[in-house]
Amino acid sequence: MNVSGRPARVDAAPTVDLSGGWAPELWLGAPSPGGLALPPARPTMAWMYSPRGVFLGENHLVVADSGNHRVLVWHGLPTADEQAADVVLGQPDGTTEGRAANGRGPERGMNLPTGVLVHDGRLIVADAWHHRILIWDEVPVLDDTPPDHVLGQPDSVGVLPNQGGECSGATFYWPFGMAVVAGRFWVADTGNRRVLGWDGGIPDPGRPADVVLGQPNGTQREENRGGAASAESFRWPHDVTGRDDLLLVADAGDHRVLGWSPPPDADRAANVVIGQPDFTSATEWPYGPHTGDRVRFPYAVGLDGTGGEERLAVADTANNRILLWDGVPDDGRAADYVLAQADFGSNGENRWTSVQRDTLCWPYGISLRGDRLAVADSGNNRVVIWRRTPR
């Protein structure tokens, strides 16, 4: 009691900031904060519907606006909230949506594009539900520019999974994520439960992969090779990242990230696992320990050493958060930081509150570059760019 006879005030324990200095810098797409903003019936160049992929580069931001079956391109990085894109691909204009828009067929249309990448000045798009990879030799400056090359299909109109036949080293079934790591072009061929790698970077159309990872050969496609999770198998490989001496794959269906150091030149067992205690576990958090070393459907992974500080980011999608490590946790340690949740034991969509600048709902894609992290916040119909302020 204090001298007035009233109970003394007990201050709440100080909140521990686990963000590591990361905070939202701007958002694109649906407005925030407030309630969930549904996309308009007629889209615009400033709105999105369930974006699933994002690429943040030095000169471009590219977003797979998956629900509108299109890709949006910003030439130069956006500088303001809700800034409209400069170019739209997959649709004839910025107000049209739908698969194979206006009955034009797939030559210029897309069906749930997901992975996006700019490499050596070329734009690459994983047109996932058309089971192909689209390539532009230059990042387009005009709307509705057709791709220059198509991988995974015999021509620009083919859209069948595995070209309508058996799985092979040159076909795809739901390709989602892509990266160039250690001189190879890697594709997470999700529906075939494998990762394909081409020596020498982006291949010419029709060329079979040089490496088939996660399956005994180019014709097999069973989940986890028809058995339980192992260091040699995938359930839903969904994204790829790495560096010259390390390849990392987000195996979303097994709730883990697998790593190969050095990157494999043939099918072999992984020697790094993140998100599970060992290579045979596939426990779905939160039905395991509430800590920063477990994940639930991690759909994206990013590794970056720009500026000399290496960081790893994992989109822990079903837990509505981003996990960040200083360096690669090859010892299985927990994440150093968490974004969009107050602690490592929380996982609510938008923290079970209204949509805020620093909340997430099913973050599906990420792109890490230096002190910036772009997040495809698919459930909130937006992309949020986070920035780290050194402490």
N, C-alpha and C positions, 0 to 999 in steps of 0.2 A: 504494500500500500504506500502511496505517497502522502505528503503532509495534508493534502486536501481531503483525504479519506477515500479518494477514488482509486481503483486498481491502476497500478503503473502500466503504461503502454509497453507492449512487447513488440518490437519491430520485427518484421518478417526477415528471414534469412536472406542475405543478398543473392540475387540470381547470378549464376555462373554463365558467362557468355562463352558458348562453345562454337561460335561462328568463325573464329580465327581471323576476324577483321573483314570478312566477306559481307557485303550488303548489296541489295538491288540498286542498280544504277539507272536503268530505264526498262520499260516494257513495250512490247509491240503486240498488236492484236487487241483482244478484248480489254476494256478499261478496268482499272483497279484504283483504289480499293472499293469494297462493297460486295454486293451479291454477285453470284455467277452470271456472267453476261453470255447469253446464247448468241450464236452467229446469226446475222440477218439472213432472210430467205434469199436475198440477192447480195452476194458478197461484194466487197470493195478491196482495193489494194492495201487497205490498212487493217482488215479484219482477217481472222483465221478461224478454222474449225478443226479442232483436235490435231494440232501440228505434232508430228512424231519425230522429226529429224531437224538438226540445225548444224550449220558450219559457220564458225567464226574465224575469219582470216584477217590478214593485214589490210586487204583492200576490199573485201566483200563480206557480206552476211548473206547466207542462203538458208531458206527455211522450206522444209517439206510440209506444205499446208495440206496434210494428208486427207482430211475430211472433205476438202474442196477439190481433191484430185488435181493438185497443181503445185508448182514450185515458185516461190517468190524470191527475188534477188534484189539486194540493196548494193549499189555501186558506191563504195565508201561506207564506213560504219555509221549507223543511225545515231543521231544526236538528240532526239526528242522522243518522248513517249508517244505511242500510237502513230509514229511516222510511217507514211505509205511507202510501199516498195516501189522500186524503179521499173522492174521487169517482171512479167508473169509468163511462165511456161506451162504447157499442158492444157491451156485454155486459150480461146481466141482473144480474150480481153479480161480485164480485171473484175467484171461483174457477172461472169459466167461460171457455173460449177457443174460437176457431174462427170461421170466416166465417159471417155471418148466423146467429148462435148460436141453438140450440134450434129451428131451422126457422122462426124468426120472419120471415125475409126481411130485406131491406135497410132497412126503415123505421127501425130502431134499430141495425142491424148495420153493421159496417165490414169492408173488405177491404184490408189493408195500408195503414192510414192512415200518412201521412208528415209533411206540413207541419202545424204548429200555431201559432196566433197569437191573442193577445188584443189587440183594438184598440177603444178607446173603450168598454170594458166588455163587448164582444161576443167570444165565442169562435168562432174559425174553424178548421176542420179540413179538410185535403186528404185525402179518402177516395180514395186514388190509384187503386186497382184497381177501384173502382166508378165511376171517371171523373167525379168530382163534388166540389164543395165544400159542406161542411155548415156552417151558421151557427146559433149560439145567441145570442139577443138579450141574454142575461145568462149569465155563467159559472155553469153548473149547480151546485147544492148537493146534489142527490139523484142517486143512481146511476140509470143507464139512462134519463136524460131525453132525449126525442126532440128533434132539431133543429127550429128554427123555420122555416128556409128551406133550400132546396137549389138550388145553381147547377150548370149543366151538364147537367142531366137534366130531362125534361118533368114529372116528379113524384117522389115519395119512393120509388118502387119501380124506376125505371129505372136500369140499371147498365151499359149497353152503351157501348163506346168510341164517341165522336162520335154518341151516341144511336142507334147502329146504322146510320148513314148516312154521308154525306160530311162532311168537316171543314168547320166554319163558325166564325164569330166568336163563337158562343154555346155551343160544345161543347168537351169536353176528351178527351184521351187520356193517361192517367197524369199528372194534375196533382200536382206534388210540393211545390214551395216557393211561399211567398206573402209579400207585404209591402205596406204602404202607404207610398209614397214620393212626395213632391212632390204630395200631394193625390190621387194615383191609386192604385187597388188593382191590384197586379201579381200575375200568376200564371205560374209556370214550367210551361207546358203541355208536359211533357217528350216525350211520345209523338208530339206533333204538331210537335216541334222548333221551338218558338216561345215567345214571352212575350207575354201578353195584358195590356192595361191599360185600366182603366175610370176615366173622369173622375169626380171627386166622391166617391171612396172606394168602399166595398163596394156593388155594384149590386143592384138588384132581380132576382129570378129571371127568366130568359129574355132579358135584355137583352144584345145583342151588345157585344163589346169596342169601345172607341173607338180603341185602338191595337193593331195586330198587328205585333210586332217579330220579325224573323228570317225572315219569309216575304213574298213579294211581294203576297199577298192572304190573305184568310181561308179560302181553300179549299185552299191548298198545304200540304204537310207533309213534304217530302223533307229528309233529312239534309243540312245545309250547302247547301240549295237545289239539291241534285242535283249539286254539284260539290265542289271542295276548300274547306277552311276559309277564311273571309274575315272582314272586319270587319262584314259584314252577315248572318252566318249562325250557326247553332248545330248541334251534333250532339245533345247531351243537356243542354239548359238545365235546371238542377235547383234553384236557389235564387236569391233576390232580396234585395237590401238597398240602402241608399242614404241620401241626405239631400236637401234641397230642390234642390240644384244638381248632383246626381250620382245616376245609377242604375247599380248593379252587378249582374251576372248571372254565377253560377257555371256555366260551360259545361263540365260534367264530361267529356263525351265528347271534347272537343277539348283537354282538359287545360289550361284557362285560365279566367280571369275577364275578362269584357268590361265596359267602362264607357262611359256616355254622359254628357257634361257639356256643356250642361245635359241633363236627362232628355228623351227624345224624345217628341214629340207625334204622330209618324208613323214609319213604317219608315225608318230611315236607318243609316248605318254608325257603328259604335262609334269613339270616339277615344281610348280607354284600353284597354290590354291588360296583364294581370298573369299571369305564369306561362309566357309565351312571349316570344321576342325580337321578334316582329312579328305582324301580324294574319293571316298566311298559314301560320304554323307550327303544328303540332299534335303535337309530339314528346312521346312518353310517357316521362317520367322514371321509372326511373333509366337509361334508355337514352340520356340526354343528360348534360350536366354535373351533377356532384354538388354543387349549390349551393342557396342559399335563394331563388333566383329561378325555380325550375322546380317544377312540380307534376304529380301523377299522379291522375287522377279526383278533382278537387276537388268534392265533392258539396254543400258548404255554405259560405256566406260571411256575415260579420256586420260591420257598421260602426256604431260608437257614439261619440258625443261627450259623453256624460253626464259632468258634472264639469269640462268645459272641455278635456279632453285627448282628442283624436280617436285612435281605434285601429281598425285593420282586422284581422280574423281570418279565416283560410281553413282549412277542414278539408281537409287534403291526405290524402284518405281512404286511398288505396292505399299511401301512404307512412307510414301509421300515425302521423301527427303533426299538430299545429296550428302554422301559421305566423302570426306577428303582426308588424304594422308599426305604428310611430308615424306616424299620418297615412296618406294614400293614396299608394302609390308610382306616381304617374303618369309617372315617369321610368324605370320598369322596374327599379328597384333591388331588391336582395335583401331578404328579410325581416330584421327587426331581432332577432327572437327565435324560438325553436322550443320547443314543448312535447312531452314524451313521448319525445324522442330526445336523445342526448348531444351531437349535432352535426348540421350540415346535410347531412352525407354519409351518415347512417344512416337506415334505414327499416324495421327489423325489427318484426314483430308482437310487441308487448310486449317490444321490444328483444331478441327471441330468448331471453327468460328467462321466469320465472314471472310471473303477473299481479301487478302492484304498484299501489299507489295512483296512481303517476305514470306508468303505462304505458297505451298505447292499442292497440286492435285494430280497425281499420276504423271510425274516428270518422266518423259519417255525418251528424250534424246538430249545429249549434252555435247558441248564443244569447248575445250579448255585451251586458252592461249594466254600465257603469261599471267597477269593479274586480273584477267577477265574470264568469266565462265558464262556461256550462253546455255540456257535451259529451255527445252521445248516442254512447256507446262501444259500438257495436252488436255487435261481435265478442265483447265481454266481458259482454254482457247487462246493461248498467248505464248509468246517467248519472252523470258525475262533475262536480261543481261546483268549478272552480278559482278561486282568489282571488289578486289581486295585492297584495303588500305593498310600498309605495313604498320605494325605497332611499335 
